[in-house]
Amino acid sequence: MTHKFLPIVLGAALGLTATAASAATLDDVKAKGFLQCGSNTGLAGFAAPDDKGEWNGLDVDTCRAIAAAIFDDPNAVKFTPLTAKERFTALQTGEVDVLVRNTTWTMSRDTTLGLNFTGVNYYDGQGFMVRKSLDVSSALELSGASVCVQTGTTTELNLTDYFKANGMDYNPVVFEKLEEVNAAYDANRCDVYTTDASGLYSIRLQLTNPGDHIVLPEIISKEPLGPAVRQGDDQWFNLVKWVHNAMLNAEELGVTSANVEEMKGSENPNIRRLLGVEGQFGEAIGLSNDWAARIIKHVGNYGEAFDRNVGPDTPLGIARGVNALWSKGGLQYAPPIR
């Protein structure tokens, strides 16, 4: 779920420019001893606290991987729950060091907010959820329906575009907070719920009767979700970018949390560079050369994180699909460490 209008205004009002990160973020993070990560307020599979207050999810694992690379400790991270409305301001003003909150990478965000997206940790797209009792099998059958949607998001614009392009009418039922949208749909105040498809699978688990609802097959937008950092600090930008790349390369090379120590003895030069046995690749991002080995030891490779949080054996039951490695028909592809 993604924000479109307000942050652009806020960015201009705050006078934030590419120099917003003039201080070295990595130095600040090391000095305070932990990473401050902007996260969702609660989206199962991506970022949500459990009954003990422990944060879990695919986005959470990205934050823990950054902490592991820096501190050799995946728990050296604190989470700041942020609404769609709050998230960009929190990053712009330095309240958080990195934003990892199911946020779509778009041109306007990349060029007008003083932010840089570091990659895509989940390729998504907007979809629709309805009650089975509505007896529809396609979004093209939703003309005249009432649609619950979160305000201030690209979801709103995509919804308007889709219905207009297909000559259909709809009645928007708009709320600011995700929890309000969830409650309204669950209380039958609207016929349809629209947001990113990953979010729909997560939200369905929270409904009173999850089995009464289906996600329709149409995907109506491109929603590449990934971490964002402030512009003006290339070292920090590179560090966050290469944390994700390392997790992808590890999966491709067969390096896992279970075999990472054994793999340090591999003769494969790609594995040896990844794990810091050869080369000085950590130095360029201000870390020790075993930075990627730390990530894999504590958090695992990308496939491990995906399967643990949102994969087919989790309550969300999401197939890898386009999030499979490029070598297995997906879009996840990382440049080499060399």
C-alpha positions as CSV (number, residue, x, y, z in Angstrom):
1,M,0.0,0.0,0.0
2,T,1.6,3.2,-1.1
3,H,1.4,7.0,-0.5
4,K,1.1,9.4,-3.4
5,F,0.3,13.0,-2.7
6,L,1.1,14.2,0.9
7,P,4.8,13.4,1.1
8,I,5.7,15.5,-1.9
9,V,4.1,18.5,-0.3
10,L,5.8,17.8,3.0
11,G,9.2,17.3,1.3
12,A,8.9,20.8,-0.2
13,A,7.5,22.4,3.0
14,L,10.4,21.0,5.0
15,G,12.9,22.2,2.5
16,L,14.4,18.7,2.3
17,T,16.9,18.2,-0.5
18,A,19.5,15.7,-1.6
19,T,21.7,16.9,1.2
20,A,19.3,15.7,3.9
21,A,21.7,12.9,4.8
22,S,24.8,15.0,5.0
23,A,25.9,13.2,8.1
24,A,27.2,9.6,7.7
25,T,24.2,7.5,8.7
26,L,26.3,4.4,9.3
27,D,28.4,6.4,11.8
28,D,25.3,7.5,13.6
29,V,23.9,4.0,13.7
30,K,27.1,2.6,15.1
31,A,27.3,5.3,17.7
32,K,23.8,4.6,19.1
33,G,24.3,0.9,18.9
34,F,21.2,-0.1,17.0
35,L,19.3,0.5,13.7
36,Q,16.1,2.4,13.8
37,C,13.8,0.9,11.1
38,G,10.5,2.4,9.9
39,S,8.0,-0.4,9.6
40,N,4.3,-1.1,9.0
41,T,2.0,-0.8,12.0
42,G,1.0,-4.4,11.6
43,L,0.9,-6.5,8.4
44,A,1.1,-10.2,8.9
45,G,4.0,-11.8,7.0
46,F,5.7,-8.5,6.4
47,A,5.9,-6.6,9.6
48,A,3.9,-7.3,12.8
49,P,4.7,-7.9,16.5
50,D,3.7,-11.2,17.9
51,D,2.0,-11.7,21.3
52,K,5.3,-11.3,23.0
53,G,6.1,-8.0,21.2
54,E,8.7,-9.6,18.9
55,W,8.6,-8.2,15.4
56,N,8.4,-10.7,12.5
57,G,8.0,-10.6,8.7
58,L,9.8,-10.3,5.4
59,D,10.4,-6.5,5.8
60,V,11.4,-7.1,9.4
61,D,14.0,-9.6,8.2
62,T,15.4,-7.0,5.9
63,C,15.9,-4.7,8.9
64,R,17.4,-7.5,10.9
65,A,19.8,-8.3,8.0
66,I,21.1,-4.7,8.0
67,A,21.6,-4.9,11.7
68,A,23.4,-8.3,11.4
69,A,25.7,-6.9,8.7
70,I,26.7,-3.9,10.9
71,F,26.6,-5.4,14.4
72,D,26.7,-9.2,13.9
73,D,23.4,-9.1,15.8
74,P,20.0,-9.2,14.1
75,N,18.4,-7.9,17.3
76,A,20.3,-4.6,17.3
77,V,17.3,-2.9,15.7
78,K,14.3,-1.0,17.0
79,F,11.1,-0.7,15.0
80,T,9.0,2.5,14.5
81,P,5.5,1.6,13.4
82,L,4.4,4.1,10.7
83,T,1.2,4.7,8.9
84,A,1.2,5.4,5.1
85,K,0.7,9.1,5.9
86,E,3.7,9.2,8.4
87,R,6.3,7.1,6.7
88,F,8.1,9.4,4.3
89,T,8.3,12.3,6.8
90,A,9.8,10.0,9.4
91,L,12.6,9.1,7.0
92,Q,13.1,12.6,5.7
93,T,13.5,14.0,9.2
94,G,15.8,11.3,10.5
95,E,13.3,9.7,12.9
96,V,14.3,6.4,11.2
97,D,17.5,5.3,9.5
98,V,15.8,3.3,6.8
99,L,12.2,2.7,5.7
100,V,11.2,-0.9,5.1
101,R,7.5,-0.7,5.0
102,N,5.9,-2.4,1.9
103,T,6.4,0.9,0.0
104,T,6.2,1.1,-3.8
105,W,9.1,2.5,-5.7
106,T,7.8,5.1,-8.1
107,M,9.4,7.9,-10.2
108,S,7.9,10.7,-8.1
109,R,9.1,9.2,-4.9
110,D,12.5,8.6,-6.3
111,T,13.0,12.1,-7.7
112,T,11.0,14.5,-5.5
113,L,11.2,13.4,-1.9
114,G,14.9,13.4,-1.3
115,L,14.8,9.6,-1.0
116,N,16.5,6.7,-2.8
117,F,15.0,3.2,-3.1
118,T,17.7,0.6,-2.7
119,G,16.0,-2.3,-4.5
120,V,12.9,-4.5,-4.5
121,N,12.4,-7.1,-1.8
122,Y,8.9,-8.0,-3.0
123,Y,7.4,-7.6,-6.4
124,D,3.7,-6.9,-5.9
125,G,0.6,-5.6,-7.6
126,Q,-2.8,-4.2,-6.5
127,G,-5.7,-6.6,-6.3
128,F,-9.2,-7.0,-5.0
129,M,-10.8,-9.1,-2.2
130,V,-14.5,-9.8,-2.0
131,R,-16.9,-12.1,-0.1
132,K,-17.6,-15.4,-1.8
133,S,-21.3,-14.6,-1.3
134,L,-21.0,-11.7,-3.8
135,D,-20.6,-14.5,-6.4
136,V,-18.1,-12.8,-8.7
137,S,-15.0,-14.3,-10.2
138,S,-13.5,-11.2,-11.8
139,A,-12.9,-7.6,-11.0
140,L,-14.6,-6.7,-14.2
141,E,-17.9,-7.8,-12.5
142,L,-17.6,-5.1,-9.8
143,S,-19.4,-2.2,-11.5
144,G,-21.5,-0.4,-8.9
145,A,-19.7,-1.9,-6.0
146,S,-18.6,-0.1,-2.8
147,V,-14.9,-0.3,-2.4
148,C,-12.9,0.1,0.8
149,V,-9.6,1.8,0.2
150,Q,-6.9,3.6,2.3
151,T,-6.6,7.3,1.5
152,G,-3.4,9.0,0.5
153,T,-2.1,6.0,-1.4
154,T,-1.3,5.0,-5.0
155,T,-4.1,2.4,-4.4
156,E,-6.6,5.2,-4.7
157,L,-5.3,6.4,-8.0
158,N,-5.0,2.8,-9.4
159,L,-8.5,2.1,-8.4
160,T,-9.9,5.2,-10.2
161,D,-7.9,4.4,-13.3
162,Y,-9.0,0.8,-13.5
163,F,-12.7,1.5,-13.1
164,K,-12.5,4.4,-15.6
165,A,-10.6,2.4,-18.1
166,N,-13.2,-0.4,-18.0
167,G,-16.2,1.9,-18.1
168,M,-17.4,0.9,-14.6
169,D,-18.7,2.9,-11.6
170,Y,-17.9,2.4,-8.0
171,N,-18.5,4.0,-4.6
172,P,-15.3,4.6,-2.6
173,V,-15.4,4.1,1.1
174,V,-12.2,5.8,2.3
175,F,-10.3,5.7,5.6
176,E,-6.9,7.0,6.7
177,K,-5.6,4.1,8.8
178,L,-5.2,0.5,7.7
179,E,-7.0,-0.7,10.8
180,E,-10.0,1.4,10.0
181,V,-10.2,-0.1,6.4
182,N,-9.9,-3.6,7.8
183,A,-12.7,-3.0,10.3
184,A,-15.0,-1.4,7.8
185,Y,-14.6,-4.3,5.3
186,D,-15.0,-6.9,8.1
187,A,-18.2,-5.1,9.2
188,N,-19.6,-5.3,5.7
189,R,-19.6,-1.6,5.1
190,C,-18.3,-2.2,1.6
191,D,-18.4,-4.9,-1.0
192,V,-14.7,-4.9,-2.0
193,Y,-11.3,-4.4,-0.4
194,T,-8.5,-3.2,-2.6
195,T,-4.8,-2.9,-1.8
196,D,-1.6,-4.7,-2.7
197,A,-2.2,-8.4,-3.3
198,S,0.3,-9.4,-0.6
199,G,-1.6,-7.2,1.9
200,L,-4.9,-8.8,0.9
201,Y,-3.6,-12.2,1.8
202,S,-2.4,-10.9,5.1
203,I,-5.5,-8.9,5.9
204,R,-7.8,-11.9,5.1
205,L,-6.2,-13.8,8.0
206,Q,-7.4,-11.1,10.4
207,L,-11.0,-11.1,9.3
208,T,-13.7,-12.7,11.4
209,N,-14.2,-15.5,8.9
210,P,-11.2,-15.7,6.6
211,G,-12.6,-18.6,4.6
212,D,-15.6,-16.4,3.5
213,H,-13.4,-14.2,1.3
214,I,-11.4,-14.6,-1.9
215,V,-8.8,-12.6,-3.7
216,L,-9.8,-12.0,-7.4
217,P,-7.3,-12.9,-10.1
218,E,-6.8,-9.5,-11.6
219,I,-3.6,-7.6,-10.8
220,I,-4.1,-4.0,-11.9
221,S,-0.7,-2.3,-11.2
222,K,3.0,-2.7,-10.7
223,E,4.0,-2.3,-7.0
224,P,7.7,-3.0,-6.6
225,L,8.1,-2.8,-2.8
226,G,11.5,-2.1,-1.2
227,P,13.6,-0.2,1.3
228,A,14.2,3.5,1.0
229,V,16.9,5.8,2.5
230,R,17.6,9.5,2.4
231,Q,19.5,10.9,-0.5
232,G,23.0,12.3,0.1
233,D,24.7,9.4,1.8
234,D,26.0,7.0,-0.8
235,Q,27.7,4.8,1.7
236,W,24.5,4.1,3.5
237,F,22.6,3.7,0.2
238,N,25.1,1.1,-1.0
239,L,25.1,-0.7,2.3
240,V,21.3,-1.2,2.4
241,K,21.2,-2.1,-1.3
242,W,23.9,-4.7,-1.0
243,V,22.3,-6.4,2.0
244,H,19.4,-7.4,-0.2
245,N,21.8,-8.3,-3.1
246,A,23.8,-10.5,-0.7
247,M,20.7,-12.4,0.4
248,L,19.8,-13.0,-3.3
249,N,23.3,-14.1,-4.3
250,A,23.4,-16.4,-1.3
251,E,20.2,-18.2,-2.4
252,E,21.5,-18.5,-5.9
253,L,24.8,-20.0,-4.7
254,G,23.1,-22.4,-2.3
255,V,24.5,-20.7,0.8
256,T,22.0,-21.0,3.7
257,S,21.9,-20.3,7.5
258,A,22.5,-24.0,8.0
259,N,25.7,-24.3,5.8
260,V,27.2,-20.9,5.8
261,E,30.2,-21.9,8.0
262,E,30.9,-25.0,5.9
263,M,30.6,-22.9,2.7
264,K,33.5,-20.7,3.8
265,G,35.7,-23.6,2.7
266,S,34.2,-23.7,-0.8
267,E,36.5,-23.4,-3.8
268,N,33.8,-21.4,-5.7
269,P,35.2,-17.9,-6.0
270,N,31.7,-16.4,-6.0
271,I,31.0,-18.0,-2.7
272,R,34.4,-17.1,-1.2
273,R,33.9,-13.4,-2.2
274,L,30.3,-13.4,-0.8
275,L,31.4,-14.8,2.6
276,G,34.5,-12.5,2.9
277,V,37.1,-15.3,2.5
278,E,38.5,-13.5,-0.6
279,G,38.6,-9.8,-1.4
280,Q,37.9,-6.7,0.6
281,F,34.3,-6.0,-0.3
282,G,33.1,-4.9,3.1
283,E,35.5,-2.0,3.3
284,A,33.7,0.0,0.6
285,I,30.5,0.0,2.6
286,G,32.1,0.6,6.0
287,L,31.8,-3.0,7.2
288,S,34.0,-6.0,8.0
289,N,34.6,-8.3,5.1
290,D,32.4,-11.0,6.7
291,W,29.3,-8.7,6.5
292,A,27.4,-11.0,4.2
293,A,28.3,-14.1,6.2
294,R,26.8,-12.4,9.2
295,I,23.5,-11.8,7.4
296,I,23.2,-15.4,6.2
297,K,24.2,-16.8,9.6
298,H,21.6,-14.8,11.5
299,V,18.8,-14.2,9.0
300,G,19.3,-16.6,6.1
301,N,19.2,-16.0,2.3
302,Y,16.3,-14.4,0.5
303,G,14.5,-17.7,-0.1
304,E,14.7,-18.6,3.6
305,A,13.2,-15.3,4.6
306,F,10.5,-15.6,2.0
307,D,9.5,-19.1,2.9
308,R,9.6,-18.4,6.7
309,N,7.3,-15.3,6.5
310,V,5.0,-15.5,3.5
311,G,5.7,-18.7,1.6
312,P,3.5,-21.7,0.8
313,D,3.9,-23.3,4.2
314,T,2.8,-20.2,6.1
315,P,-0.7,-19.0,6.8
316,L,-0.4,-16.5,3.9
317,G,0.5,-19.3,1.5
318,I,2.1,-17.1,-1.2
319,A,3.9,-18.9,-4.0
320,R,7.3,-17.4,-5.1
321,G,5.9,-16.5,-8.5
322,V,7.6,-13.4,-9.8
323,N,9.6,-13.2,-6.6
324,A,11.5,-16.4,-7.6
325,L,15.1,-16.0,-8.6
326,W,15.8,-15.0,-12.2
327,S,17.3,-18.5,-12.7
328,K,13.9,-20.0,-11.8
329,G,11.7,-17.8,-13.9
330,G,11.3,-14.9,-11.5
331,L,12.4,-11.3,-11.3
332,Q,14.8,-11.4,-8.3
333,Y,18.3,-10.8,-9.7
334,A,21.3,-9.4,-8.0
335,P,24.6,-8.0,-9.4
336,P,27.6,-10.1,-8.5
337,I,30.0,-9.4,-5.7
338,R,33.4,-9.0,-7.5
